[in-house]
Structures are given as C-alpha cells and as structure tokens.
C-alpha cells in the first residue's frame, strides 16, 4: 500500500527518497531535510505520518484504507495547513 501512496506523491520527493540509502532513520530524515525545500519536506513528513497512521489502523482496528483515500487525506491535511498559515 505504501508504494502506491508514494506513486501518487510528487516525483521530486520520491526521487530524493530513492537516492537516499542511509540505513539510520535519523540521518535519512536529516539528509532529506537538506535535499528538499520546506514545502516538499512538510509534504514528506505528513506522507510518512499518513502511511504510518493507515498501517496502525489496519493492524489494530481492522480498518483498511485505499492508497487513494490516504493520498486524499494527505492533500486535505496540507490544504488545512495552508488555511491556518493565511492571515
């Protein structure tokens, strides 16, 4: 499922993820923070969180989400953040 969600994500983010081979999660995330601009990094972090959230719901609650619904959740969350950021 996560592969499908990443396939629906922005190409530049997926490209940077695939170029980063660091096995240490902290270093992996810091390297992506340096490689991506602020907007792309926020999208990456929210996408990681949404994939984790969908996985947890499937494992512990038996609620399975489609990749498209998770992708829509990511877009909706990003739009909500933009609304908060506006004066």
C-alpha positions as CSV (number, residue, x, y, z in Angstrom):
1,X,0.0,0.0,0.0
2,X,2.8,2.5,0.9
3,X,4.3,2.0,-2.6
4,X,1.0,3.1,-4.2
5,X,0.8,6.1,-1.9
6,X,4.3,7.2,-2.9
7,X,3.4,6.6,-6.6
8,X,0.7,9.2,-6.1
9,X,3.2,11.6,-4.5
10,X,5.3,14.3,-6.1
11,X,8.1,13.0,-8.3
12,X,10.9,15.1,-6.8
13,X,10.2,13.8,-3.3
14,X,10.1,10.2,-4.5
15,X,13.3,10.7,-6.4
16,X,15.1,12.1,-3.3
17,X,13.8,9.2,-1.2
18,X,15.1,6.7,-3.7
19,X,18.5,8.4,-3.8
20,X,19.0,8.3,-0.1
21,X,20.4,5.0,1.0
22,X,21.2,5.8,4.7
23,X,20.0,3.0,7.0
24,X,19.9,5.2,10.0
25,X,16.4,6.8,10.2
26,X,17.6,10.0,11.8
27,X,20.3,10.5,9.2
28,X,17.9,9.6,6.4
29,X,15.5,12.2,7.6
30,X,18.1,14.9,8.1
31,X,19.5,14.2,4.6
32,X,16.1,14.6,3.1
33,X,15.6,17.8,5.1
34,X,18.7,19.2,3.4
35,X,17.8,17.9,-0.1
36,X,14.1,19.1,-0.2
37,X,12.7,22.6,0.1
38,X,10.5,23.5,3.0
39,X,7.2,22.7,1.3
40,X,8.4,19.4,-0.1
41,X,9.8,18.4,3.3
42,X,6.5,19.1,5.0
43,X,4.7,17.0,2.4
44,X,7.2,14.2,3.0
45,X,6.7,14.2,6.8
46,X,2.9,14.3,6.5
47,X,3.0,11.5,4.0
48,X,5.2,9.4,6.3
49,X,2.8,10.1,9.1
50,X,-0.3,9.2,7.0
51,X,1.3,5.9,5.9
52,X,2.1,5.1,9.5
53,X,-1.5,6.1,10.6
54,X,-3.1,3.9,7.9
55,X,-0.9,1.0,8.8
56,X,-1.7,1.3,12.5
57,X,-5.5,1.5,11.8
58,X,-5.2,-1.7,9.6
59,X,-3.3,-3.6,12.3
60,X,-5.0,-2.5,15.5
61,X,-8.5,-1.6,14.3
62,X,-9.0,-3.7,11.2
63,X,-9.8,-0.5,9.2
64,X,-8.2,-0.7,5.8
65,X,-7.8,2.5,3.7
66,X,-7.1,2.6,0.0
67,X,-4.0,4.3,-1.2
68,X,-6.2,6.9,-2.9
69,X,-8.0,7.7,0.3
70,X,-4.7,8.1,2.2
71,X,-3.4,10.3,-0.6
72,X,-6.6,12.4,-0.4
73,X,-6.1,12.6,3.4
74,X,-2.6,14.0,2.8
75,X,-3.8,16.6,0.4
76,X,-6.6,17.6,2.7
77,X,-4.3,17.9,5.6
78,X,-1.8,20.0,3.6
79,X,-4.7,22.3,2.5
80,X,-5.8,22.7,6.1
81,X,-2.2,23.8,7.0
82,X,-2.3,26.3,4.2
83,X,-5.5,27.7,5.6
84,X,-4.0,28.1,9.0
85,X,-0.9,29.8,7.6
86,X,-3.0,32.5,5.9
87,X,-3.5,35.8,7.7
